[in-house]
Amino acid sequence: MNPLKLLTLLLSIFFLASCDEDPKPTCQNYAVNLGPFYLEQSSRDLFPYSSTDSNLVFKNQFSEELILSLAFLRKDTTAITYFDQCPFDSLTDVPYVVEREQLLATFINDSLDWSIQFTFRAAYSLPKHTVTGEYDEAEIFFLNLTPGFGSVVSSLIVHKSGQVPSFFNRFHSSITLGSRTFEDVFSTYSIPQNPPRYLIYMNYEFGIVGIEDTAQGQLWVVE
């Protein structure tokens, strides 16, 4: 065969083979949906509220009452975007949309400018972040209800395993609030230089057991 024809044939074969190859994957525009991840039954059993909890009643040191009414209670899934390692480049983070089951109870008081949202969310796994049901999370948020604002006033996030993921949260094996003593309580931590307006106290037996208003110097303890 003519050498020129042979070279042309070989180049044609190489070109066709190259066209059949899949392009090398990259991290550009990479996005993955993960889940849904579900709560373990043991976590559902720990959720402290039900449809019968129509009101939460708290009293302060002056015997004044604060009543929070259950606005809604639901179970659904929520999609949250996290950034984690790209499978094709360990130095690049990419978005992962994670669908997590949650139990949610929201309490309100018409005379206050905030509500309380108590949520259990399922543990989830990312390429660099593999967890189990022991890391199902309990989250409490004070939500600002002032028109035009949707900010979180104060928050507390704890893991079912007993680990507190934030440096600014605390665990108390026993704590006395007002005239009552509670066991295994998680709380937000007040930073002297920048204290939050509200400190939250919760355990898995009762849910929210105390609300401390640092601006007014009042401690509200669940009845």
Order of alpha helices (4+ residues) and beta strands (2+ residues): alpha-beta-alpha-beta-beta-beta-beta-beta-beta-beta-beta-beta-beta-beta
